[in-house]
Amino acid sequence: MADVVDQLPDELRSVFTLRVVEGLDTLETAECLSLSTANVKTRLHRARQELRTRVDAKIGEDIRKLYQFDGQRCDRIVDNVMKRLHQLSNDARPK
């Protein structure tokens, strides 16, 4: 999917890369690109929208949603992982 990011217009790709890939915060990104923080937020939002549209066109919206982690589904997965980790740590304790 890196090719989808590469297809973004430069002004969106640069913000997306700095914020999401490099992990810079909004202010750092704004300073790097000589933009206002509001402009960084707007461009990041537009980049995400554009990526969503391009990924949907490439693999289909249903497939993208299948791998989406948010809300209750994410909470359920995290709860199950935490329970399993707790169980494994209890099983590993000397008796």
Secondary structure as UniProt FT lines:
FT   HELIX           2..6
FT   HELIX           10..16
FT   HELIX           17..21
FT   HELIX           26..33
FT   HELIX           37..59
FT   HELIX           61..66
FT   HELIX           71..92
//
